[in-house]
């Protein structure tokens, strides 16, 4: 969602193609009304930094009762164990500093501030391909990895990519 955070993004959606949340909330409310939940508040979690950004949602008949969870706010309290440097950074983030990713161990999308660690993960992801230990219709191109030249099978397109990466110095296969 353009709202950021984890506002309803499912694993079947592309975080690189964000959608405005309002229309999706209207659709959700319509369904909730059909099943008798017209007075049940929808809780927006993630991406809510300032209520002024959401004023057009208040008392809006299309979306009905709405509440907002300020998920990041506890990070900024005195009790929060994160460094003062990070607390200040969270208050000065700009568009493009945060992105949705699947690096979370849960496998679900989560928000992350772009830093060197995240950039390294993004770089690694660019060099990942599916493989099979057995030749098949799709995985029909043999490729050797490791010091002993263990054979795996890639698609022909991915083998071309892997050869390009190997020539560029990416020679160690990740396990």
C-alpha positions in Angstrom: 0.0 0.0 0.0 1.1 3.6 -0.5 0.4 4.0 3.2 3.3 1.8 4.0 3.7 -0.5 6.9 1.8 -3.7 6.6 -1.6 -2.3 5.7 -3.2 -5.3 4.3 -0.4 -6.3 2.0 -0.6 -10.0 1.3 2.1 -12.2 -0.1 0.3 -12.4 -3.4 0.8 -8.6 -4.0 3.8 -6.8 -5.3 5.3 -4.2 -2.9 6.9 -2.5 -5.9 3.3 -1.7 -7.2 1.8 0.0 -4.1 -1.9 0.9 -4.1 -3.7 3.7 -2.3 -5.3 2.3 0.8 -8.6 4.3 0.7 -10.3 2.3 -2.1 -9.2 -1.0 -0.4 -10.7 0.1 2.9 -14.0 1.1 1.1 -14.1 -2.4 -0.4 -13.3 -4.0 3.0 -16.1 -1.9 4.7 -18.6 -2.9 2.0 -17.9 -6.6 2.7 -18.0 -6.1 6.5 -21.4 -4.3 6.0 -22.7 -7.3 4.0 -21.9 -9.7 6.9 -23.3 -7.5 9.7 -20.1 -5.8 10.9 -21.0 -2.3 10.0 -20.2 -1.0 13.5 -17.0 -2.9 13.9 -14.0 -0.5 13.6 -11.3 -1.1 11.0 -7.9 -0.7 12.5 -5.2 0.7 10.3 -1.8 -0.6 11.5 1.4 0.7 10.0 2.0 3.8 7.9 0.1 6.1 10.3 2.5 8.8 11.5 0.3 11.9 11.7 -3.5 11.9 12.1 -3.6 15.0 9.9 -2.7 12.8 7.0 -5.8 10.8 7.5 -8.4 13.5 8.4 -10.5 12.7 5.2 -11.1 9.3 6.7 -12.8 10.6 9.9 -16.6 10.4 9.9 -16.5 9.1 6.3 -19.6 7.2 5.5 -17.8 5.0 2.9 -15.5 3.5 5.5 -17.4 3.8 8.8 -15.7 3.4 12.1 -11.9 3.6 11.8 -9.0 3.5 14.3 -5.3 3.9 13.8 -2.4 2.1 15.4 0.8 4.1 15.7 3.1 1.1 15.6 6.4 2.9 15.5 5.7 5.3 18.3 6.8 3.0 21.1 10.2 2.9 19.4 10.6 6.6 20.2 9.9 6.5 23.9 12.6 6.9 26.6 12.1 3.2 27.6 12.8 2.0 24.1 16.2 0.2 23.9 17.1 1.5 20.5 19.8 4.2 20.2 19.1 7.9 20.2 20.7 8.0 16.7 18.0 5.6 15.4 15.2 7.5 17.2 16.3 10.7 15.5 16.6 8.9 12.1 13.0 7.6 12.4 11.8 11.2 12.8 13.6 12.3 9.7 12.8 9.6 7.2 11.9 10.7 3.7 10.0 9.0 0.9 12.1 6.2 -0.4 14.0 5.6 2.9 11.6 2.7 3.8 10.6 -0.2 1.7 8.5 -3.4 2.0 10.5 -6.6 2.0 10.2 -10.3 2.6 13.5 -10.6 4.5 11.4 -11.2 7.7 11.7 -14.7 9.1 7.9 -15.0 9.0 7.9 -14.8 5.2 5.4 -11.9 5.3 6.2 -8.5 4.0 7.5 -6.0 6.6 8.9 -2.5 6.5 12.6 -1.7 6.7 14.7 1.4 6.7 17.3 1.2 4.0 20.7 0.8 5.6 23.9 -1.1 4.6 22.6 -4.4 6.0 19.3 -4.1 4.0 21.2 -3.1 0.9 23.4 -6.2 1.2 20.2 -8.4 1.5 18.7 -6.6 -1.6 22.0 -7.2 -3.5 22.0 -10.9 -2.6 18.4 -11.3 -3.6 19.3 -10.0 -7.1 21.6 -13.0 -7.5 19.1 -15.7 -6.5 17.6 -18.3 -8.8 15.6 -21.4 -8.3 17.3 -24.7 -8.9 16.7 -28.5 -8.8 19.0 -31.3 -7.8 17.6 -33.3 -10.7 17.3 -32.5 -14.4 13.7 -32.0 -15.6 11.7 -30.3 -18.2 12.1 -26.8 -16.7 15.4 -27.3 -14.9 17.3 -28.6 -17.9 20.6 -26.7 -17.7 23.4 -28.3 -15.7 25.5 -25.9 -13.5 28.4 -26.8 -11.2 28.7 -25.1 -7.8 31.3 -25.3 -5.0 34.9 -26.6 -4.9 33.8 -30.1 -5.9 31.6 -28.9 -8.8 28.4 -30.3 -7.4 25.8 -30.4 -10.2 22.5 -28.6 -9.9 20.0 -27.8 -12.6 18.8 -24.3 -13.6 16.4 -23.0 -16.3 18.3 -22.0 -19.4 17.6 -18.4 -18.7 18.8 -18.6 -15.1 22.0 -20.5 -16.2 22.8 -17.5 -18.5 22.4 -15.2 -15.4 24.5 -17.5 -13.2 27.3 -17.5 -15.8 27.2 -13.7 -16.0 27.4 -13.5 -12.2 30.2 -16.0 -12.0 32.2 -14.0 -14.6 31.6 -10.9 -12.5 33.1 -12.5 -9.5 30.1 -14.0 -7.7 31.5 -17.5 -7.4 30.2 -18.8 -4.0 26.8 -20.4 -4.0 24.7 -19.7 -0.9 23.2 -22.6 0.9 
